[in-house]
């Protein structure tokens, strides 16, 4: 397991923008997981730990893109029908034609077959006719038509997939295309996840007066699994200092990251902050965002610790804006930049300067066909139903203070941060 410096999360400044947080993490963090080799059938969703380089051209030879007839272009008449005798034999995928095709002759060829020596052009069979052992060709074909060049897909020596890529289905296929049977990947990040709070209860249990069901842990588990992490659920820890300290100490021994939500403020029952500090170090990053703002980052021993806000909407927004990039980096992935899409605002809004705001919204199509973002009616950080009924977030930059209906805004679909 790689080691992080003891002060990698230290930050003593005022409110931090998301851009500043991203730059700080890029400068100080590194993957904390080892590598392993897996077969391609087990590679989907894993993070590459090596560049994949093509050792040969793909395709390796010029080949036919269609079923038809291979000919010399210079044998074709520009403005009249051409008749060419067929040579004996044929070229099919996996069965190359043995020999050369002389000028004035044509060869039957099939899709994927290696181009024979001589011909440079392929006629589709639908555009030809065969009469008395000759292929009859209409004028108008272009030189080199229907001929796929060697290396047309991938050139020898090209990096087809870079280290840090999280492998999609097409990426696994590309690895197979260049002949790789196995690849080096990073081991999944092992994350210890827990909640604290005597008011929390497990879903499905009896809910006494003053208690609530723990939803944050389940939300975070789903988000972590979506990033390829292996999550160990440590459940709900009691609001007791010794219990929290013991659980953190044990989790740090065999996990790459510890994640929780809530419990890192200065209240008498908030024991997580004191426990992390007693076992390592803790730094609170005050992010210039709404909802969210406080995020606790530190280390329990040498194991990174991430404490997110307690309100469910703030948990998700902070995860998208900060935790997601941190987890991708620790996992060995190159952090991606979720795409924002310009849409028209269907509402007015005022906000403070120097703070980035995320408003829950869904899209509607206006009469002119353009997409309009409509804000969710209630915006409390504890209203999880707003995330269920929304489709994404309208992201308002720090320098904006007033938004008018019809203005162009950046819209961040949940599909960009939950894949």
C-alpha positions as CSV (number, residue, x, y, z in Angstrom):
1,X,0.0,0.0,0.0
2,X,1.4,3.4,-0.9
3,X,1.8,6.0,1.8
4,X,0.5,9.6,2.0
5,X,2.4,12.3,3.7
6,X,1.3,13.2,7.2
7,X,0.2,16.7,6.2
8,X,-1.3,15.9,2.8
9,X,-4.7,17.2,3.8
10,X,-3.5,20.3,5.7
11,X,-5.1,23.5,4.6
12,X,-5.1,26.6,6.7
13,X,-6.8,29.1,4.5
14,X,-10.3,30.6,4.4
15,X,-13.2,29.1,2.4
16,X,-11.9,27.0,-0.4
17,X,-13.3,26.9,-3.9
18,X,-13.9,23.5,-5.6
19,X,-11.2,24.4,-8.1
20,X,-8.7,25.1,-5.3
21,X,-9.6,21.7,-3.7
22,X,-9.1,19.9,-7.0
23,X,-5.7,21.5,-7.4
24,X,-4.6,20.7,-3.9
25,X,-5.6,17.1,-4.2
26,X,-3.9,16.8,-7.6
27,X,-0.6,18.1,-6.0
28,X,-0.7,16.0,-2.9
29,X,-2.5,12.8,-3.4
30,X,-1.5,9.6,-5.2
31,X,-2.9,6.1,-5.6
32,X,-2.8,4.1,-2.3
33,X,-3.6,0.6,-3.8
34,X,-1.4,-2.1,-5.2
35,X,-1.7,-3.6,-8.7
36,X,-2.7,-7.0,-9.9
37,X,-3.2,-8.8,-13.2
38,X,-6.6,-10.0,-14.3
39,X,-7.9,-11.7,-17.4
40,X,-10.1,-9.6,-19.7
41,X,-13.3,-11.4,-18.6
42,X,-12.7,-9.9,-15.2
43,X,-11.4,-6.5,-16.3
44,X,-14.7,-4.6,-16.8
45,X,-15.0,-1.7,-14.3
46,X,-11.4,-2.0,-13.2
47,X,-8.8,0.8,-13.3
48,X,-5.8,0.3,-15.6
49,X,-2.4,0.4,-13.9
50,X,-0.5,0.4,-17.2
51,X,-0.7,2.0,-20.6
52,X,-1.9,-0.4,-23.3
53,X,0.2,-0.1,-26.4
54,X,-0.6,-1.7,-29.7
55,X,2.2,-4.0,-30.7
56,X,0.9,-4.4,-34.3
57,X,-1.4,-2.6,-36.7
58,X,-5.2,-3.1,-36.4
59,X,-6.2,-4.5,-38.8
60,X,-2.8,-6.1,-39.5
61,X,-3.4,-6.2,-43.3
62,X,-5.3,-4.3,-45.9
63,X,-8.7,-6.0,-46.2
64,X,-12.0,-5.8,-47.9
65,X,-14.9,-3.9,-46.3
66,X,-17.6,-5.7,-48.4
67,X,-18.4,-8.8,-50.2
68,X,-17.6,-8.3,-53.9
69,X,-14.8,-8.3,-56.4
70,X,-11.2,-7.1,-56.1
71,X,-9.9,-5.3,-59.2
72,X,-7.2,-3.0,-60.4
73,X,-8.7,0.5,-60.6
74,X,-6.7,1.3,-63.7
75,X,-8.5,-1.5,-65.6
76,X,-11.9,0.2,-65.2
77,X,-13.4,2.4,-67.9
78,X,-14.3,5.9,-66.7
79,X,-17.5,6.3,-68.7
80,X,-18.5,2.8,-69.9
81,X,-19.2,-0.7,-68.6
82,X,-16.1,-2.8,-67.8
83,X,-15.9,-6.6,-68.2
84,X,-13.1,-8.5,-66.4
85,X,-12.6,-12.2,-66.4
86,X,-12.5,-13.8,-62.9
87,X,-9.4,-15.7,-61.8
88,X,-9.7,-19.1,-60.2
89,X,-10.0,-19.0,-56.4
90,X,-11.4,-16.6,-53.9
91,X,-10.4,-14.6,-50.8
92,X,-12.3,-15.0,-47.6
93,X,-11.8,-13.8,-44.0
94,X,-9.2,-16.1,-42.5
95,X,-8.4,-17.6,-45.9
96,X,-6.1,-15.3,-48.0
97,X,-5.8,-15.7,-51.7
98,X,-2.5,-17.4,-52.6
99,X,-0.8,-15.5,-55.4
100,X,-1.2,-12.3,-57.3
101,X,-4.1,-11.1,-59.4
102,X,-2.8,-9.9,-62.8
103,X,-4.0,-6.8,-64.6
104,X,-7.2,-7.2,-66.5
105,X,-8.6,-9.8,-64.1
106,X,-10.9,-9.7,-61.0
107,X,-11.0,-11.9,-57.8
108,X,-14.1,-12.9,-55.8
109,X,-13.5,-11.5,-52.3
110,X,-15.5,-11.4,-49.0
111,X,-15.7,-9.0,-46.1
112,X,-12.6,-9.1,-43.9
113,X,-10.5,-11.0,-46.4
114,X,-6.9,-9.8,-46.9
115,X,-6.5,-7.8,-50.1
116,X,-4.7,-9.9,-52.7
117,X,-1.5,-8.8,-54.3
118,X,-2.3,-6.4,-57.1
119,X,-5.8,-5.1,-56.8
120,X,-6.4,-1.8,-55.0
121,X,-10.2,-1.5,-55.2
122,X,-13.2,-3.6,-54.3
123,X,-16.6,-3.5,-56.0
124,X,-19.7,-4.4,-54.0
125,X,-21.4,-7.5,-55.3
126,X,-24.7,-5.5,-55.5
127,X,-23.1,-3.1,-58.0
128,X,-21.8,-5.9,-60.3
129,X,-23.1,-8.8,-62.4
130,X,-21.4,-12.0,-63.4
131,X,-21.9,-13.3,-66.9
132,X,-20.0,-16.2,-68.6
133,X,-17.1,-16.1,-66.1
134,X,-16.7,-12.3,-66.2
135,X,-17.7,-9.6,-63.7
136,X,-19.6,-6.7,-65.3
137,X,-18.8,-3.4,-63.6
138,X,-20.7,-0.1,-64.0
139,X,-18.7,3.1,-64.2
140,X,-18.3,5.6,-61.4
141,X,-16.4,3.6,-58.7
142,X,-13.6,5.6,-56.8
143,X,-10.0,4.4,-56.6
144,X,-9.4,2.4,-53.4
145,X,-13.2,2.0,-52.7
146,X,-14.1,-0.5,-50.0
147,X,-10.5,-1.2,-49.2
148,X,-9.6,-0.9,-45.5
149,X,-6.0,0.0,-44.8
150,X,-3.7,-1.8,-42.4
151,X,-3.7,0.2,-39.1
152,X,-6.9,2.0,-40.1
153,X,-8.3,1.3,-36.6
154,X,-5.0,1.4,-34.5
155,X,-1.5,2.1,-35.5
156,X,1.4,0.0,-34.2
157,X,2.9,1.7,-31.2
158,X,-0.2,3.8,-30.3
159,X,-1.3,4.0,-26.7
160,X,-4.9,2.8,-27.1
161,X,-5.8,3.0,-23.4
162,X,-4.0,5.1,-20.8
163,X,-3.1,4.2,-17.2
164,X,-5.9,5.4,-14.9
165,X,-8.7,4.5,-17.3
166,X,-11.7,2.9,-15.8
167,X,-12.5,0.1,-18.3
168,X,-15.8,0.2,-20.1
169,X,-17.1,-2.5,-22.3
170,X,-15.6,-1.0,-25.4
171,X,-12.2,-0.6,-23.6
172,X,-12.2,-4.3,-22.7
173,X,-12.9,-5.0,-26.4
174,X,-10.1,-2.7,-27.5
175,X,-7.7,-4.6,-25.2
176,X,-8.7,-7.8,-26.9
177,X,-8.4,-6.2,-30.3
178,X,-4.7,-5.5,-29.7
179,X,-4.1,-9.1,-28.5
180,X,-4.1,-8.6,-24.7
181,X,-5.4,-11.6,-22.8
182,X,-4.8,-9.9,-19.4
183,X,-4.1,-6.4,-18.1
184,X,-2.6,-4.8,-15.0
185,X,-5.2,-3.1,-12.9
186,X,-5.3,-1.4,-9.5
187,X,-6.8,-3.4,-6.7
188,X,-10.2,-2.0,-5.7
189,X,-10.0,0.6,-3.0
190,X,-11.1,-0.9,0.3
191,X,-13.4,1.6,2.1
192,X,-14.6,1.3,5.7
193,X,-18.0,3.0,6.0
194,X,-19.8,3.9,9.2
195,X,-22.3,6.3,10.8
196,X,-22.4,7.7,14.3
197,X,-25.3,9.0,16.3
198,X,-27.6,7.6,19.0
199,X,-30.5,8.9,17.0
200,X,-29.8,6.6,14.1
201,X,-31.5,3.3,13.5
202,X,-31.1,0.6,10.9
203,X,-33.9,0.5,8.2
204,X,-36.4,-2.2,9.1
205,X,-36.0,-1.8,12.8
206,X,-38.5,-0.2,15.2
207,X,-38.2,3.6,15.2
208,X,-38.6,5.1,18.7
209,X,-39.5,8.7,19.4
210,X,-36.7,11.1,18.4
211,X,-34.9,8.5,16.2
212,X,-34.4,8.4,12.4
213,X,-33.4,5.8,9.9
214,X,-29.8,6.0,8.7
215,X,-29.9,6.8,5.0
216,X,-26.5,8.5,4.5
217,X,-24.6,5.2,4.9
218,X,-26.7,3.5,2.2
219,X,-26.4,6.5,-0.1
220,X,-22.6,6.6,0.3
221,X,-22.2,2.8,-0.1
222,X,-24.0,3.1,-3.4
223,X,-21.9,6.0,-4.6
224,X,-18.7,4.2,-3.5
225,X,-19.6,1.0,-5.2
226,X,-20.4,3.0,-8.3
227,X,-16.7,4.2,-8.3
228,X,-15.5,0.6,-8.1
229,X,-14.7,0.5,-4.4
230,X,-15.0,-2.5,-2.1
231,X,-17.1,-1.3,0.8
232,X,-17.1,-2.8,4.3
233,X,-20.1,-1.6,6.2
234,X,-19.2,-1.0,9.8
235,X,-22.7,0.0,10.7
236,X,-23.8,2.6,13.2
237,X,-21.4,3.4,16.0
238,X,-22.6,4.5,19.4
239,X,-21.9,8.0,20.6
240,X,-19.2,6.9,22.9
241,X,-15.6,8.1,22.6
242,X,-13.9,4.8,23.3
243,X,-16.2,2.9,20.9
244,X,-15.5,5.4,18.1
245,X,-11.8,5.4,18.7
246,X,-11.5,1.6,18.8
247,X,-13.5,1.2,15.6
248,X,-11.4,3.8,13.7
249,X,-8.2,2.2,14.9
250,X,-9.3,-1.2,13.8
251,X,-10.6,0.0,10.4
252,X,-7.3,1.8,9.6
253,X,-5.4,-1.5,9.8
254,X,-7.0,-3.1,6.8
255,X,-8.6,-0.4,4.7
256,X,-7.4,2.2,2.3
257,X,-10.0,4.8,3.2
258,X,-12.4,5.5,6.0
259,X,-15.6,7.4,5.2
260,X,-18.4,8.7,7.5
261,X,-21.0,11.5,7.5
262,X,-21.7,13.8,10.4
263,X,-20.1,13.7,13.8
264,X,-17.1,15.9,13.1
265,X,-18.3,19.2,14.6
266,X,-17.4,20.4,18.1
267,X,-20.5,19.3,20.0
268,X,-20.2,17.2,23.1
269,X,-21.6,14.1,21.4
270,X,-19.4,14.5,18.3
271,X,-16.7,12.0,19.1
272,X,-15.4,11.4,15.6
273,X,-13.3,14.5,15.4
274,X,-11.5,13.8,18.7
275,X,-11.0,10.2,17.8
276,X,-9.4,11.0,14.5
277,X,-7.1,13.6,16.0
278,X,-6.0,11.2,18.8
279,X,-5.1,8.5,16.2
280,X,-3.6,10.8,13.5
281,X,-4.6,14.2,12.2
282,X,-7.8,16.0,11.0
283,X,-8.2,19.1,8.9
284,X,-11.6,20.7,8.1
285,X,-11.9,22.0,4.6
286,X,-14.5,24.8,4.5
287,X,-15.7,24.7,1.0
288,X,-17.3,27.7,-0.7
289,X,-20.4,25.7,-1.8
290,X,-24.0,25.3,-0.9
291,X,-25.3,22.9,0.2
292,X,-22.3,21.4,1.9
293,X,-19.3,23.5,3.0
294,X,-17.6,21.5,5.8
295,X,-15.7,18.4,4.9
296,X,-13.2,16.7,7.3
297,X,-10.1,15.2,5.8
298,X,-7.4,13.6,7.7
299,X,-5.6,10.3,8.5
300,X,-6.1,7.6,11.0
301,X,-2.6,6.4,11.4
302,X,-1.6,6.6,7.7
303,X,-5.1,5.7,6.4
304,X,-7.0,8.6,4.8
305,X,-10.2,9.7,6.5
306,X,-13.1,11.5,4.9
307,X,-15.9,13.0,7.0
308,X,-18.8,14.4,5.0
309,X,-21.7,16.6,6.3
310,X,-24.7,15.0,8.0
311,X,-27.6,16.4,5.9
312,X,-28.4,13.9,3.1
313,X,-28.4,16.5,0.2
314,X,-25.2,18.0,1.5
315,X,-23.6,14.6,1.6
316,X,-24.4,14.0,-2.0
317,X,-23.4,17.4,-3.3
318,X,-20.1,17.3,-1.3
319,X,-19.5,13.8,-2.6
320,X,-19.9,14.9,-6.2
321,X,-17.8,18.0,-5.8
322,X,-15.0,16.8,-3.6
323,X,-15.1,13.1,-2.5
324,X,-15.5,11.7,-5.9
325,X,-12.2,13.2,-7.2
326,X,-10.4,12.2,-4.0
327,X,-11.6,8.6,-4.3
328,X,-10.7,8.4,-8.0
329,X,-7.2,9.6,-7.2
330,X,-6.7,7.2,-4.3
331,X,-8.0,4.4,-6.5
332,X,-5.5,5.0,-9.3
333,X,-8.1,6.5,-11.7
334,X,-7.5,9.7,-13.6
335,X,-10.2,12.0,-12.1
336,X,-12.7,12.8,-14.8
337,X,-14.4,16.1,-15.4
338,X,-18.2,15.6,-15.4
339,X,-19.8,17.4,-18.3
340,X,-22.1,20.4,-17.7
341,X,-24.6,21.2,-20.3
342,X,-25.9,24.7,-21.1
343,X,-29.7,25.0,-20.7
344,X,-32.1,27.9,-20.1
345,X,-33.1,28.7,-16.6
346,X,-36.9,28.6,-15.9
347,X,-36.6,30.4,-12.6
348,X,-35.1,33.4,-10.8
349,X,-32.6,33.1,-8.0
350,X,-30.3,35.2,-5.8
351,X,-27.2,34.0,-4.1
352,X,-24.2,35.2,-2.2
353,X,-21.0,36.1,-4.1
354,X,-17.9,33.9,-3.8
355,X,-19.9,30.8,-3.2
356,X,-20.8,28.0,-5.7
357,X,-24.4,26.8,-5.4
358,X,-26.0,23.6,-6.6
359,X,-29.8,23.8,-7.1
360,X,-31.8,20.6,-7.6
361,X,-33.6,20.7,-10.9
362,X,-35.2,18.7,-13.7
363,X,-35.4,19.5,-17.4
364,X,-38.5,20.4,-19.5
365,X,-38.7,21.0,-23.2
366,X,-40.0,24.5,-24.1
367,X,-42.3,25.2,-27.1
368,X,-39.4,26.1,-29.2
369,X,-37.7,22.8,-28.5
370,X,-35.0,24.1,-26.1
371,X,-34.4,22.6,-22.7
372,X,-35.3,24.5,-19.7
373,X,-34.2,23.8,-16.1
374,X,-37.0,24.0,-13.5
375,X,-35.9,24.2,-9.9
376,X,-37.2,21.8,-7.2
377,X,-39.6,23.8,-5.0
378,X,-38.0,23.0,-1.7
379,X,-34.2,23.4,-1.2
380,X,-33.5,22.3,2.4
381,X,-30.3,20.2,2.8
382,X,-32.2,17.6,4.6
383,X,-34.8,16.9,1.9
384,X,-33.6,13.8,0.2
385,X,-36.8,13.5,-1.8
386,X,-35.6,16.6,-3.7
387,X,-32.7,14.4,-5.1
388,X,-35.1,11.6,-5.9
389,X,-37.4,13.8,-7.9
390,X,-34.7,15.9,-9.6
391,X,-32.7,14.8,-12.6
392,X,-29.6,16.8,-11.9
393,X,-28.1,20.1,-10.5
394,X,-28.0,23.6,-11.8
395,X,-24.5,24.8,-10.9
396,X,-24.1,28.5,-10.3
397,X,-20.5,29.9,-10.2
398,X,-19.0,32.0,-7.5
399,X,-19.2,35.3,-9.3
400,X,-22.9,35.1,-10.0
401,X,-25.3,36.9,-7.6
402,X,-28.5,37.1,-9.5
403,X,-30.1,34.7,-11.9
404,X,-33.0,35.7,-14.2
405,X,-35.4,33.4,-16.0
406,X,-34.1,32.7,-19.5
407,X,-30.5,32.9,-18.6
408,X,-28.1,30.2,-19.7
409,X,-26.9,28.0,-16.8
410,X,-24.7,24.9,-16.4
411,X,-26.7,21.8,-15.8
412,X,-25.0,18.7,-14.3
413,X,-27.1,15.5,-14.9
414,X,-26.8,12.9,-12.1
415,X,-25.8,10.5,-14.9
416,X,-22.5,12.4,-15.2
417,X,-21.5,11.7,-11.5
418,X,-23.3,8.4,-10.9
419,X,-22.0,5.9,-13.5
